[in-house]
Structures are given as structure tokens and as C-alpha cells.
Amino acid sequence: MITVQITGFLTDISAGERSIVLDGSPRTVGDALALLWARHAGLRDRVVTERGEVRPHVGIFVNSDHIRHKQGLGTAVASGDEITILPAISGG
């Protein structure tokens, strides 16, 4: 079981869900996100570009590790892991 934590304005798109348990057994972050898109399709365009790359203003973490410091969307996940999607906050 993989849990995805949704934060910030993304909860508006996930129907208010902040913690989403994914069905299936994804092997990578990309696999897990594909399951998430099936459940909340609107999140895809806010998290990744049309090329399928993580948007620069979005951080994705597996447990406490940023996937940019690992294998990106190919970062391995295992049962019990938690993926956090964290959009950047800006302002003045």
C-alpha cells in the first residue's frame, strides 16, 4: 500500500482529499502517479508537464527523500512508503 499526501491548492483538485491510499502495487513514483491520475485526472496537469516531467515548482518526496535527488519519476517505491506532492508557495 502506497499513500500519497496532497498539499496546498492541489486539495481543491483532489476533492479535498489530503491522504490518498492507492490500490495496486506500483513499483515507481511514475507508476504511483499514474494510479493517482486515474483517480484524480485533474492533478496531472498541475504536477507534470505535457512531456510528463515534474513541473519545476512542484516537489515530490518519497518518505523524506526528494525524487530530484534520486531517479526522478523512476524512483522505486515499496509498500508502506508515503509520497508527498508539495507545490511551491510564493508571494510577497
PDB file of N, CA, C and O in Angstrom:
ATOM      1  N   MET A   1       0.845  -1.170   0.000  1.00  0.00           N
ATOM      2  CA  MET A   1       0.000   0.000   0.000  1.00  0.00           C
ATOM      3  C   MET A   1       0.891   1.234   0.000  1.00  0.00           C
ATOM      4  O   MET A   1       1.793   1.356   0.828  1.00  0.00           O
ATOM      5  N   ILE A   2       0.640   2.134  -0.917  1.00  0.00           N
ATOM      6  CA  ILE A   2       1.334   3.413  -1.016  1.00  0.00           C
ATOM      7  C   ILE A   2       0.317   4.499  -0.697  1.00  0.00           C
ATOM      8  O   ILE A   2      -0.822   4.451  -1.163  1.00  0.00           O
ATOM      9  N   THR A   3       0.732   5.477   0.100  1.00  0.00           N
ATOM     10  CA  THR A   3      -0.133   6.607   0.430  1.00  0.00           C
ATOM     11  C   THR A   3       0.451   7.856  -0.205  1.00  0.00           C
ATOM     12  O   THR A   3       1.656   8.095  -0.132  1.00  0.00           O
ATOM     13  N   VAL A   4      -0.410   8.650  -0.828  1.00  0.00           N
ATOM     14  CA  VAL A   4       0.014   9.920  -1.412  1.00  0.00           C
ATOM     15  C   VAL A   4      -0.587  11.040  -0.576  1.00  0.00           C
ATOM     16  O   VAL A   4      -1.792  11.073  -0.327  1.00  0.00           O
ATOM     17  N   GLN A   5       0.270  11.951  -0.151  1.00  0.00           N
ATOM     18  CA  GLN A   5      -0.168  13.133   0.594  1.00  0.00           C
ATOM     19  C   GLN A   5      -0.247  14.301  -0.382  1.00  0.00           C
ATOM     20  O   GLN A   5       0.714  14.602  -1.090  1.00  0.00           O
ATOM     21  N   ILE A   6      -1.396  14.948  -0.407  1.00  0.00           N
ATOM     22  CA  ILE A   6      -1.637  16.096  -1.284  1.00  0.00           C
ATOM     23  C   ILE A   6      -1.692  17.338  -0.404  1.00  0.00           C
ATOM     24  O   ILE A   6      -2.344  17.331   0.641  1.00  0.00           O
ATOM     25  N   THR A   7      -1.017  18.399  -0.816  1.00  0.00           N
ATOM     26  CA  THR A   7      -0.986  19.617  -0.009  1.00  0.00           C
ATOM     27  C   THR A   7      -1.364  20.832  -0.845  1.00  0.00           C
ATOM     28  O   THR A   7      -1.472  20.763  -2.070  1.00  0.00           O
ATOM     29  N   GLY A   8      -1.561  21.936  -0.151  1.00  0.00           N
ATOM     30  CA  GLY A   8      -1.801  23.220  -0.797  1.00  0.00           C
ATOM     31  C   GLY A   8      -3.046  23.237  -1.665  1.00  0.00           C
ATOM     32  O   GLY A   8      -4.033  22.556  -1.387  1.00  0.00           O
ATOM     33  N   PHE A   9      -2.974  24.034  -2.723  1.00  0.00           N
ATOM     34  CA  PHE A   9      -4.117  24.211  -3.620  1.00  0.00           C
ATOM     35  C   PHE A   9      -4.506  22.929  -4.340  1.00  0.00           C
ATOM     36  O   PHE A   9      -5.605  22.841  -4.888  1.00  0.00           O
ATOM     37  N   LEU A  10      -3.627  21.938  -4.349  1.00  0.00           N
ATOM     38  CA  LEU A  10      -3.934  20.679  -5.028  1.00  0.00           C
ATOM     39  C   LEU A  10      -5.114  19.954  -4.393  1.00  0.00           C
ATOM     40  O   LEU A  10      -5.764  19.137  -5.045  1.00  0.00           O
ATOM     41  N   THR A  11      -5.395  20.247  -3.131  1.00  0.00           N
ATOM     42  CA  THR A  11      -6.547  19.595  -2.492  1.00  0.00           C
ATOM     43  C   THR A  11      -7.861  20.064  -3.110  1.00  0.00           C
ATOM     44  O   THR A  11      -8.871  19.367  -3.013  1.00  0.00           O
ATOM     45  N   ASP A  12      -7.859  21.227  -3.737  1.00  0.00           N
ATOM     46  CA  ASP A  12      -9.067  21.668  -4.450  1.00  0.00           C
ATOM     47  C   ASP A  12      -9.358  20.728  -5.616  1.00  0.00           C
ATOM     48  O   ASP A  12     -10.519  20.491  -5.952  1.00  0.00           O
ATOM     49  N   ILE A  13      -8.325  20.205  -6.219  1.00  0.00           N
ATOM     50  CA  ILE A  13      -8.465  19.324  -7.384  1.00  0.00           C
ATOM     51  C   ILE A  13      -8.713  17.878  -6.956  1.00  0.00           C
ATOM     52  O   ILE A  13      -9.288  17.095  -7.713  1.00  0.00           O
ATOM     53  N   SER A  14      -8.283  17.527  -5.754  1.00  0.00           N
ATOM     54  CA  SER A  14      -8.459  16.152  -5.269  1.00  0.00           C
ATOM     55  C   SER A  14      -9.732  16.010  -4.434  1.00  0.00           C
ATOM     56  O   SER A  14      -9.855  15.096  -3.618  1.00  0.00           O
ATOM     57  N   ALA A  15     -10.669  16.920  -4.649  1.00  0.00           N
ATOM     58  CA  ALA A  15     -11.953  16.881  -3.934  1.00  0.00           C
ATOM     59  C   ALA A  15     -11.747  16.939  -2.419  1.00  0.00           C
ATOM     60  O   ALA A  15     -12.502  16.338  -1.655  1.00  0.00           O
ATOM     61  N   GLY A  16     -10.718  17.667  -2.003  1.00  0.00           N
ATOM     62  CA  GLY A  16     -10.464  17.833  -0.577  1.00  0.00           C
ATOM     63  C   GLY A  16      -9.668  16.707   0.065  1.00  0.00           C
ATOM     64  O   GLY A  16      -9.302  16.795   1.237  1.00  0.00           O
ATOM     65  N   GLU A  17      -9.398  15.657  -0.688  1.00  0.00           N
ATOM     66  CA  GLU A  17      -8.621  14.543  -0.131  1.00  0.00           C
ATOM     67  C   GLU A  17      -7.174  14.976   0.054  1.00  0.00           C
ATOM     68  O   GLU A  17      -6.551  15.504  -0.867  1.00  0.00           O
ATOM     69  N   ARG A  18      -6.652  14.753   1.239  1.00  0.00           N
ATOM     70  CA  ARG A  18      -5.262  15.100   1.531  1.00  0.00           C
ATOM     71  C   ARG A  18      -4.379  13.860   1.631  1.00  0.00           C
ATOM     72  O   ARG A  18      -3.171  13.932   1.407  1.00  0.00           O
ATOM     73  N   SER A  19      -4.973  12.748   1.961  1.00  0.00           N
ATOM     74  CA  SER A  19      -4.247  11.490   2.101  1.00  0.00           C
ATOM     75  C   SER A  19      -4.979  10.439   1.271  1.00  0.00           C
ATOM     76  O   SER A  19      -6.119  10.081   1.569  1.00  0.00           O
ATOM     77  N   ILE A  20      -4.312   9.950   0.228  1.00  0.00           N
ATOM     78  CA  ILE A  20      -4.947   9.034  -0.713  1.00  0.00           C
ATOM     79  C   ILE A  20      -4.173   7.720  -0.727  1.00  0.00           C
ATOM     80  O   ILE A  20      -2.987   7.688  -1.055  1.00  0.00           O
ATOM     81  N   VAL A  21      -4.850   6.656  -0.373  1.00  0.00           N
ATOM     82  CA  VAL A  21      -4.247   5.319  -0.403  1.00  0.00           C
ATOM     83  C   VAL A  21      -4.492   4.755  -1.796  1.00  0.00           C
ATOM     84  O   VAL A  21      -5.627   4.706  -2.269  1.00  0.00           O
ATOM     85  N   LEU A  22      -3.417   4.331  -2.441  1.00  0.00           N
ATOM     86  CA  LEU A  22      -3.510   3.819  -3.805  1.00  0.00           C
ATOM     87  C   LEU A  22      -3.730   2.316  -3.816  1.00  0.00           C
ATOM     88  O   LEU A  22      -3.114   1.577  -3.048  1.00  0.00           O
ATOM     89  N   ASP A  23      -4.605   1.885  -4.687  1.00  0.00           N
ATOM     90  CA  ASP A  23      -4.790   0.464  -4.931  1.00  0.00           C
ATOM     91  C   ASP A  23      -3.690  -0.002  -5.868  1.00  0.00           C
ATOM     92  O   ASP A  23      -3.147   0.795  -6.633  1.00  0.00           O
ATOM     93  N   GLY A  24      -3.364  -1.261  -5.816  1.00  0.00           N
ATOM     94  CA  GLY A  24      -2.346  -1.790  -6.704  1.00  0.00           C
ATOM     95  C   GLY A  24      -0.988  -1.815  -6.032  1.00  0.00           C
ATOM     96  O   GLY A  24      -0.851  -1.515  -4.846  1.00  0.00           O
ATOM     97  N   SER A  25       0.004  -2.178  -6.815  1.00  0.00           N
ATOM     98  CA  SER A  25       1.368  -2.297  -6.299  1.00  0.00           C
ATOM     99  C   SER A  25       2.334  -1.563  -7.231  1.00  0.00           C
ATOM    100  O   SER A  25       3.093  -2.199  -7.961  1.00  0.00           O
ATOM    101  N   PRO A  26       2.309  -0.240  -7.210  1.00  0.00           N
ATOM    102  CA  PRO A  26       3.232   0.493  -8.081  1.00  0.00           C
ATOM    103  C   PRO A  26       4.676   0.228  -7.677  1.00  0.00           C
ATOM    104  O   PRO A  26       4.981   0.056  -6.497  1.00  0.00           O
ATOM    105  N   ARG A  27       5.556   0.198  -8.665  1.00  0.00           N
ATOM    106  CA  ARG A  27       6.974  -0.057  -8.401  1.00  0.00           C
ATOM    107  C   ARG A  27       7.791   1.229  -8.375  1.00  0.00           C
ATOM    108  O   ARG A  27       8.860   1.283  -7.768  1.00  0.00           O
ATOM    109  N   THR A  28       7.270   2.278  -9.050  1.00  0.00           N
ATOM    110  CA  THR A  28       7.988   3.544  -9.123  1.00  0.00           C
ATOM    111  C   THR A  28       7.043   4.698  -8.802  1.00  0.00           C
ATOM    112  O   THR A  28       5.825   4.525  -8.745  1.00  0.00           O
ATOM    113  N   VAL A  29       7.614   5.856  -8.596  1.00  0.00           N
ATOM    114  CA  VAL A  29       6.803   7.053  -8.383  1.00  0.00           C
ATOM    115  C   VAL A  29       5.911   7.293  -9.600  1.00  0.00           C
ATOM    116  O   VAL A  29       4.739   7.639  -9.449  1.00  0.00           O
ATOM    117  N   GLY A  30       6.452   7.114 -10.794  1.00  0.00           N
ATOM    118  CA  GLY A  30       5.655   7.291 -12.013  1.00  0.00           C
ATOM    119  C   GLY A  30       4.457   6.361 -12.057  1.00  0.00           C
ATOM    120  O   GLY A  30       3.364   6.774 -12.447  1.00  0.00           O
ATOM    121  N   ASP A  31       4.653   5.105 -11.660  1.00  0.00           N
ATOM    122  CA  ASP A  31       3.542   4.142 -11.606  1.00  0.00           C
ATOM    123  C   ASP A  31       2.492   4.598 -10.603  1.00  0.00           C
ATOM    124  O   ASP A  31       1.293   4.531 -10.872  1.00  0.00           O
ATOM    125  N   ALA A  32       2.951   5.060  -9.448  1.00  0.00           N
ATOM    126  CA  ALA A  32       2.025   5.515  -8.406  1.00  0.00           C
ATOM    127  C   ALA A  32       1.232   6.730  -8.884  1.00  0.00           C
ATOM    128  O   ALA A  32       0.028   6.830  -8.652  1.00  0.00           O
ATOM    129  N   LEU A  33       1.922   7.648  -9.553  1.00  0.00           N
ATOM    130  CA  LEU A  33       1.219   8.828 -10.050  1.00  0.00           C
ATOM    131  C   LEU A  33       0.197   8.461 -11.119  1.00  0.00           C
ATOM    132  O   LEU A  33      -0.864   9.080 -11.190  1.00  0.00           O
ATOM    133  N   ALA A  34       0.494   7.472 -11.943  1.00  0.00           N
ATOM    134  CA  ALA A  34      -0.479   7.015 -12.941  1.00  0.00           C
ATOM    135  C   ALA A  34      -1.757   6.528 -12.254  1.00  0.00           C
ATOM    136  O   ALA A  34      -2.859   6.787 -12.736  1.00  0.00           O
ATOM    137  N   LEU A  35      -1.610   5.828 -11.138  1.00  0.00           N
ATOM    138  CA  LEU A  35      -2.786   5.396 -10.372  1.00  0.00           C
ATOM    139  C   LEU A  35      -3.521   6.598  -9.787  1.00  0.00           C
ATOM    140  O   LEU A  35      -4.751   6.624  -9.745  1.00  0.00           O
ATOM    141  N   LEU A  36      -2.763   7.586  -9.338  1.00  0.00           N
ATOM    142  CA  LEU A  36      -3.370   8.804  -8.797  1.00  0.00           C
ATOM    143  C   LEU A  36      -4.126   9.552  -9.876  1.00  0.00           C
ATOM    144  O   LEU A  36      -5.232  10.035  -9.632  1.00  0.00           O
ATOM    145  N   TRP A  37      -3.540   9.660 -11.091  1.00  0.00           N
ATOM    146  CA  TRP A  37      -4.223  10.363 -12.188  1.00  0.00           C
ATOM    147  C   TRP A  37      -5.533   9.663 -12.548  1.00  0.00           C
ATOM    148  O   TRP A  37      -6.506  10.324 -12.911  1.00  0.00           O
ATOM    149  N   ALA A  38      -5.567   8.341 -12.453  1.00  0.00           N
ATOM    150  CA  ALA A  38      -6.796   7.603 -12.746  1.00  0.00           C
ATOM    151  C   ALA A  38      -7.907   7.985 -11.774  1.00  0.00           C
ATOM    152  O   ALA A  38      -9.088   7.959 -12.120  1.00  0.00           O
ATOM    153  N   ARG A  39      -7.521   8.333 -10.579  1.00  0.00           N
ATOM    154  CA  ARG A  39      -8.495   8.700  -9.544  1.00  0.00           C
ATOM    155  C   ARG A  39      -8.831  10.186  -9.560  1.00  0.00           C
ATOM    156  O   ARG A  39      -9.977  10.572  -9.331  1.00  0.00           O
ATOM    157  N   HIS A  40      -7.827  11.019  -9.831  1.00  0.00           N
ATOM    158  CA  HIS A  40      -7.993  12.478  -9.857  1.00  0.00           C
ATOM    159  C   HIS A  40      -7.244  13.023 -11.074  1.00  0.00           C
ATOM    160  O   HIS A  40      -6.143  13.559 -10.945  1.00  0.00           O
ATOM    161  N   ALA A  41      -7.842  12.885 -12.240  1.00  0.00           N
ATOM    162  CA  ALA A  41      -7.188  13.240 -13.502  1.00  0.00           C
ATOM    163  C   ALA A  41      -6.710  14.692 -13.542  1.00  0.00           C
ATOM    164  O   ALA A  41      -5.692  14.983 -14.169  1.00  0.00           O
ATOM    165  N   GLY A  42      -7.415  15.593 -12.894  1.00  0.00           N
ATOM    166  CA  GLY A  42      -7.050  16.996 -12.921  1.00  0.00           C
ATOM    167  C   GLY A  42      -5.719  17.313 -12.271  1.00  0.00           C
ATOM    168  O   GLY A  42      -5.132  18.358 -12.551  1.00  0.00           O
ATOM    169  N   LEU A  43      -5.233  16.445 -11.420  1.00  0.00           N
ATOM    170  CA  LEU A  43      -3.950  16.679 -10.763  1.00  0.00           C
ATOM    171  C   LEU A  43      -2.780  16.584 -11.736  1.00  0.00           C
ATOM    172  O   LEU A  43      -1.765  17.257 -11.559  1.00  0.00           O
ATOM    173  N   ARG A  44      -2.922  15.762 -12.749  1.00  0.00           N
ATOM    174  CA  ARG A  44      -1.808  15.513 -13.661  1.00  0.00           C
ATOM    175  C   ARG A  44      -1.230  16.803 -14.225  1.00  0.00           C
ATOM    176  O   ARG A  44      -0.021  17.022 -14.148  1.00  0.00           O
ATOM    177  N   ASP A  45      -2.069  17.651 -14.785  1.00  0.00           N
ATOM    178  CA  ASP A  45      -1.579  18.873 -15.424  1.00  0.00           C
ATOM    179  C   ASP A  45      -0.985  19.865 -14.436  1.00  0.00           C
ATOM    180  O   ASP A  45      -0.224  20.746 -14.834  1.00  0.00           O
ATOM    181  N   ARG A  46      -1.313  19.740 -13.175  1.00  0.00           N
ATOM    182  CA  ARG A  46      -0.750  20.635 -12.156  1.00  0.00           C
ATOM    183  C   ARG A  46       0.585  20.137 -11.618  1.00  0.00           C
ATOM    184  O   ARG A  46       1.360  20.907 -11.050  1.00  0.00           O
ATOM    185  N   VAL A  47       0.851  18.842 -11.801  1.00  0.00           N
ATOM    186  CA  VAL A  47       2.052  18.231 -11.226  1.00  0.00           C
ATOM    187  C   VAL A  47       3.123  17.984 -12.295  1.00  0.00           C
ATOM    188  O   VAL A  47       4.309  18.190 -12.034  1.00  0.00           O
ATOM    189  N   VAL A  48       2.726  17.551 -13.478  1.00  0.00           N
ATOM    190  CA  VAL A  48       3.693  17.275 -14.538  1.00  0.00           C
ATOM    191  C   VAL A  48       3.358  18.086 -15.785  1.00  0.00           C
ATOM    192  O   VAL A  48       2.224  18.522 -15.981  1.00  0.00           O
ATOM    193  N   THR A  49       4.381  18.277 -16.627  1.00  0.00           N
ATOM    194  CA  THR A  49       4.216  18.992 -17.884  1.00  0.00           C
ATOM    195  C   THR A  49       3.588  18.067 -18.919  1.00  0.00           C
ATOM    196  O   THR A  49       3.359  16.886 -18.660  1.00  0.00           O
ATOM    197  N   GLU A  50       3.313  18.629 -20.104  1.00  0.00           N
ATOM    198  CA  GLU A  50       2.776  17.821 -21.193  1.00  0.00           C
ATOM    199  C   GLU A  50       3.768  16.752 -21.658  1.00  0.00           C
ATOM    200  O   GLU A  50       3.381  15.789 -22.319  1.00  0.00           O
ATOM    201  N   ARG A  51       5.038  16.921 -21.314  1.00  0.00           N
ATOM    202  CA  ARG A  51       6.065  15.915 -21.621  1.00  0.00           C
ATOM    203  C   ARG A  51       6.181  14.855 -20.530  1.00  0.00           C
ATOM    204  O   ARG A  51       6.967  13.916 -20.654  1.00  0.00           O
ATOM    205  N   GLY A  52       5.404  15.005 -19.471  1.00  0.00           N
ATOM    206  CA  GLY A  52       5.435  14.047 -18.380  1.00  0.00           C
ATOM    207  C   GLY A  52       6.538  14.289 -17.371  1.00  0.00           C
ATOM    208  O   GLY A  52       6.844  13.406 -16.570  1.00  0.00           O
ATOM    209  N   GLU A  53       7.148  15.481 -17.392  1.00  0.00           N
ATOM    210  CA  GLU A  53       8.205  15.826 -16.451  1.00  0.00           C
ATOM    211  C   GLU A  53       7.608  16.597 -15.280  1.00  0.00           C
ATOM    212  O   GLU A  53       6.667  17.370 -15.459  1.00  0.00           O
ATOM    213  N   VAL A  54       8.143  16.393 -14.102  1.00  0.00           N
ATOM    214  CA  VAL A  54       7.645  17.107 -12.919  1.00  0.00           C
ATOM    215  C   VAL A  54       7.869  18.600 -13.124  1.00  0.00           C
ATOM    216  O   VAL A  54       8.958  19.033 -13.501  1.00  0.00           O
ATOM    217  N   ARG A  55       6.831  19.371 -12.873  1.00  0.00           N
ATOM    218  CA  ARG A  55       6.932  20.822 -13.030  1.00  0.00           C
ATOM    219  C   ARG A  55       7.981  21.366 -12.053  1.00  0.00           C
ATOM    220  O   ARG A  55       8.135  20.845 -10.948  1.00  0.00           O
ATOM    221  N   PRO A  56       8.701  22.417 -12.465  1.00  0.00           N
ATOM    222  CA  PRO A  56       9.774  22.961 -11.628  1.00  0.00           C
ATOM    223  C   PRO A  56       9.316  23.453 -10.252  1.00  0.00           C
ATOM    224  O   PRO A  56      10.090  23.433  -9.295  1.00  0.00           O
ATOM    225  N   HIS A  57       8.070  23.889 -10.155  1.00  0.00           N
ATOM    226  CA  HIS A  57       7.571  24.434  -8.892  1.00  0.00           C
ATOM    227  C   HIS A  57       6.891  23.385  -8.004  1.00  0.00           C
ATOM    228  O   HIS A  57       6.242  23.729  -7.016  1.00  0.00           O
ATOM    229  N   VAL A  58       7.044  22.116  -8.360  1.00  0.00           N
ATOM    230  CA  VAL A  58       6.423  21.037  -7.584  1.00  0.00           C
ATOM    231  C   VAL A  58       7.521  20.127  -7.048  1.00  0.00           C
ATOM    232  O   VAL A  58       8.399  19.686  -7.790  1.00  0.00           O
ATOM    233  N   GLY A  59       7.460  19.855  -5.752  1.00  0.00           N
ATOM    234  CA  GLY A  59       8.370  18.902  -5.141  1.00  0.00           C
ATOM    235  C   GLY A  59       7.642  17.604  -4.870  1.00  0.00           C
ATOM    236  O   GLY A  59       6.519  17.606  -4.365  1.00  0.00           O
ATOM    237  N   ILE A  60       8.275  16.504  -5.203  1.00  0.00           N
ATOM    238  CA  ILE A  60       7.706  15.190  -4.907  1.00  0.00           C
ATOM    239  C   ILE A  60       8.728  14.438  -4.054  1.00  0.00           C
ATOM    240  O   ILE A  60       9.902  14.332  -4.406  1.00  0.00           O
ATOM    241  N   PHE A  61       8.252  13.927  -2.937  1.00  0.00           N
ATOM    242  CA  PHE A  61       9.102  13.240  -1.984  1.00  0.00           C
ATOM    243  C   PHE A  61       8.605  11.819  -1.774  1.00  0.00           C
ATOM    244  O   PHE A  61       7.398  11.577  -1.738  1.00  0.00           O
ATOM    245  N   VAL A  62       9.534  10.879  -1.636  1.00  0.00           N
ATOM    246  CA  VAL A  62       9.215   9.528  -1.181  1.00  0.00           C
ATOM    247  C   VAL A  62       9.765   9.456   0.226  1.00  0.00           C
ATOM    248  O   VAL A  62      10.974   9.504   0.451  1.00  0.00           O
ATOM    249  N   ASN A  63       8.846   9.341   1.166  1.00  0.00           N
ATOM    250  CA  ASN A  63       9.188   9.449   2.580  1.00  0.00           C
ATOM    251  C   ASN A  63       9.843  10.821   2.764  1.00  0.00           C
ATOM    252  O   ASN A  63       9.148  11.824   2.603  1.00  0.00           O
ATOM    253  N   SER A  64      11.095  10.925   3.081  1.00  0.00           N
ATOM    254  CA  SER A  64      11.708  12.252   3.242  1.00  0.00           C
ATOM    255  C   SER A  64      12.686  12.595   2.124  1.00  0.00           C
ATOM    256  O   SER A  64      13.372  13.615   2.197  1.00  0.00           O
ATOM    257  N   ASP A  65      12.759  11.752   1.085  1.00  0.00           N
ATOM    258  CA  ASP A  65      13.725  11.954   0.005  1.00  0.00           C
ATOM    259  C   ASP A  65      13.084  12.609  -1.216  1.00  0.00           C
ATOM    260  O   ASP A  65      12.095  12.109  -1.753  1.00  0.00           O
ATOM    261  N   HIS A  66      13.655  13.731  -1.646  1.00  0.00           N
ATOM    262  CA  HIS A  66      13.178  14.419  -2.847  1.00  0.00           C
ATOM    263  C   HIS A  66      13.558  13.573  -4.053  1.00  0.00           C
ATOM    264  O   HIS A  66      14.708  13.150  -4.178  1.00  0.00           O
ATOM    265  N   ILE A  67      12.599  13.321  -4.945  1.00  0.00           N
ATOM    266  CA  ILE A  67      12.893  12.450  -6.089  1.00  0.00           C
ATOM    267  C   ILE A  67      13.888  13.081  -7.054  1.00  0.00           C
ATOM    268  O   ILE A  67      14.487  12.367  -7.859  1.00  0.00           O
ATOM    269  N   ARG A  68      14.083  14.392  -7.001  1.00  0.00           N
ATOM    270  CA  ARG A  68      15.090  15.023  -7.866  1.00  0.00           C
ATOM    271  C   ARG A  68      16.503  14.595  -7.474  1.00  0.00           C
ATOM    272  O   ARG A  68      17.429  14.682  -8.280  1.00  0.00           O
ATOM    273  N   HIS A  69      16.664  14.134  -6.238  1.00  0.00           N
ATOM    274  CA  HIS A  69      17.963  13.660  -5.765  1.00  0.00           C
ATOM    275  C   HIS A  69      18.080  12.139  -5.898  1.00  0.00           C
ATOM    276  O   HIS A  69      19.083  11.547  -5.499  1.00  0.00           O
ATOM    277  N   LYS A  70      17.064  11.528  -6.453  1.00  0.00           N
ATOM    278  CA  LYS A  70      17.050  10.076  -6.671  1.00  0.00           C
ATOM    279  C   LYS A  70      16.957   9.822  -8.176  1.00  0.00           C
ATOM    280  O   LYS A  70      17.749  10.369  -8.943  1.00  0.00           O
ATOM    281  N   GLN A  71      16.014   9.014  -8.596  1.00  0.00           N
ATOM    282  CA  GLN A  71      15.837   8.682 -10.012  1.00  0.00           C
ATOM    283  C   GLN A  71      14.593   9.338 -10.609  1.00  0.00           C
ATOM    284  O   GLN A  71      14.008   8.805 -11.552  1.00  0.00           O
ATOM    285  N   GLY A  72      14.187  10.479 -10.074  1.00  0.00           N
ATOM    286  CA  GLY A  72      13.015  11.179 -10.609  1.00  0.00           C
ATOM    287  C   GLY A  72      11.779  10.301 -10.519  1.00  0.00           C
ATOM    288  O   GLY A  72      11.544   9.639  -9.509  1.00  0.00           O
ATOM    289  N   LEU A  73      10.998  10.305 -11.583  1.00  0.00           N
ATOM    290  CA  LEU A  73       9.771   9.506 -11.592  1.00  0.00           C
ATOM    291  C   LEU A  73      10.062   8.009 -11.582  1.00  0.00           C
ATOM    292  O   LEU A  73       9.167   7.203 -11.323  1.00  0.00           O
ATOM    293  N   GLY A  74      11.301   7.635 -11.862  1.00  0.00           N
ATOM    294  CA  GLY A  74      11.703   6.233 -11.807  1.00  0.00           C
ATOM    295  C   GLY A  74      12.135   5.781 -10.422  1.00  0.00           C
ATOM    296  O   GLY A  74      12.552   4.636 -10.243  1.00  0.00           O
ATOM    297  N   THR A  75      12.039   6.673  -9.438  1.00  0.00           N
ATOM    298  CA  THR A  75      12.403   6.324  -8.069  1.00  0.00           C
ATOM    299  C   THR A  75      11.521   5.173  -7.575  1.00  0.00           C
ATOM    300  O   THR A  75      10.297   5.221  -7.697  1.00  0.00           O
ATOM    301  N   ALA A  76      12.146   4.162  -7.029  1.00  0.00           N
ATOM    302  CA  ALA A  76      11.420   2.982  -6.554  1.00  0.00           C
ATOM    303  C   ALA A  76      10.578   3.310  -5.325  1.00  0.00           C
ATOM    304  O   ALA A  76      10.968   4.116  -4.480  1.00  0.00           O
ATOM    305  N   VAL A  77       9.424   2.670  -5.247  1.00  0.00           N
ATOM    306  CA  VAL A  77       8.575   2.746  -4.058  1.00  0.00           C
ATOM    307  C   VAL A  77       8.237   1.332  -3.618  1.00  0.00           C
ATOM    308  O   VAL A  77       8.227   0.396  -4.417  1.00  0.00           O
ATOM    309  N   ALA A  78       7.963   1.204  -2.336  1.00  0.00           N
ATOM    310  CA  ALA A  78       7.620  -0.103  -1.766  1.00  0.00           C
ATOM    311  C   ALA A  78       6.399   0.067  -0.870  1.00  0.00           C
ATOM    312  O   ALA A  78       6.057   1.177  -0.461  1.00  0.00           O
ATOM    313  N   SER A  79       5.767  -1.029  -0.583  1.00  0.00           N
ATOM    314  CA  SER A  79       4.601  -1.000   0.290  1.00  0.00           C
ATOM    315  C   SER A  79       4.953  -0.307   1.606  1.00  0.00           C
ATOM    316  O   SER A  79       5.980  -0.592   2.222  1.00  0.00           O
ATOM    317  N   GLY A  80       4.088   0.599   2.015  1.00  0.00           N
ATOM    318  CA  GLY A  80       4.305   1.349   3.242  1.00  0.00           C
ATOM    319  C   GLY A  80       4.925   2.719   3.010  1.00  0.00           C
ATOM    320  O   GLY A  80       4.947   3.550   3.919  1.00  0.00           O
ATOM    321  N   ASP A  81       5.432   2.967   1.798  1.00  0.00           N
ATOM    322  CA  ASP A  81       6.016   4.271   1.500  1.00  0.00           C
ATOM    323  C   ASP A  81       4.933   5.343   1.398  1.00  0.00           C
ATOM    324  O   ASP A  81       3.760   5.070   1.144  1.00  0.00           O
ATOM    325  N   GLU A  82       5.386   6.563   1.609  1.00  0.00           N
ATOM    326  CA  GLU A  82       4.494   7.717   1.510  1.00  0.00           C
ATOM    327  C   GLU A  82       5.085   8.689   0.490  1.00  0.00           C
ATOM    328  O   GLU A  82       6.248   9.083   0.584  1.00  0.00           O
ATOM    329  N   ILE A  83       4.263   9.063  -0.481  1.00  0.00           N
ATOM    330  CA  ILE A  83       4.653  10.048  -1.482  1.00  0.00           C
ATOM    331  C   ILE A  83       3.961  11.357  -1.111  1.00  0.00           C
ATOM    332  O   ILE A  83       2.751  11.385  -0.887  1.00  0.00           O
ATOM    333  N   THR A  84       4.728  12.427  -1.049  1.00  0.00           N
ATOM    334  CA  THR A  84       4.163  13.741  -0.765  1.00  0.00           C
ATOM    335  C   THR A  84       4.365  14.624  -1.989  1.00  0.00           C
ATOM    336  O   THR A  84       5.471  14.729  -2.520  1.00  0.00           O
ATOM    337  N   ILE A  85       3.285  15.255  -2.424  1.00  0.00           N
ATOM    338  CA  ILE A  85       3.356  16.208  -3.533  1.00  0.00           C
ATOM    339  C   ILE A  85       3.196  17.588  -2.926  1.00  0.00           C
ATOM    340  O   ILE A  85       2.171  17.912  -2.327  1.00  0.00           O
ATOM    341  N   LEU A  86       4.236  18.395  -3.095  1.00  0.00           N
ATOM    342  CA  LEU A  86       4.293  19.689  -2.424  1.00  0.00           C
ATOM    343  C   LEU A  86       4.492  20.814  -3.443  1.00  0.00           C
ATOM    344  O   LEU A  86       5.601  21.000  -3.946  1.00  0.00           O
ATOM    345  N   PRO A  87       3.425  21.568  -3.753  1.00  0.00           N
ATOM    346  CA  PRO A  87       3.605  22.692  -4.673  1.00  0.00           C
ATOM    347  C   PRO A  87       4.331  23.833  -3.945  1.00  0.00           C
ATOM    348  O   PRO A  87       4.130  24.052  -2.750  1.00  0.00           O
ATOM    349  N   ALA A  88       5.171  24.545  -4.687  1.00  0.00           N
ATOM    350  CA  ALA A  88       5.898  25.668  -4.104  1.00  0.00           C
ATOM    351  C   ALA A  88       4.930  26.786  -3.734  1.00  0.00           C
ATOM    352  O   ALA A  88       3.900  26.980  -4.379  1.00  0.00           O
ATOM    353  N   ILE A  89       5.277  27.492  -2.710  1.00  0.00           N
ATOM    354  CA  ILE A  89       4.488  28.636  -2.253  1.00  0.00           C
ATOM    355  C   ILE A  89       5.317  29.874  -2.527  1.00  0.00           C
ATOM    356  O   ILE A  89       6.493  29.940  -2.168  1.00  0.00           O
ATOM    357  N   SER A  90       4.702  30.846  -3.161  1.00  0.00           N
ATOM    358  CA  SER A  90       5.435  32.079  -3.439  1.00  0.00           C
ATOM    359  C   SER A  90       4.547  33.262  -3.107  1.00  0.00           C
ATOM    360  O   SER A  90       3.338  33.119  -2.921  1.00  0.00           O
ATOM    361  N   GLY A  91       5.138  34.385  -3.040  1.00  0.00           N
ATOM    362  CA  GLY A  91       4.379  35.590  -2.748  1.00  0.00           C
ATOM    363  C   GLY A  91       5.265  36.607  -2.063  1.00  0.00           C
ATOM    364  O   GLY A  91       6.464  36.397  -1.874  1.00  0.00           O
ATOM    365  N   GLY A  92       4.655  37.693  -1.703  1.00  0.00           N
ATOM    366  CA  GLY A  92       5.478  38.738  -1.120  1.00  0.00           C
ATOM    367  C   GLY A  92       4.989  39.216   0.187  1.00  0.00           C
ATOM    368  O   GLY A  92       5.597  40.102   0.788  1.00  0.00           O
TER     369      GLY A  92
END
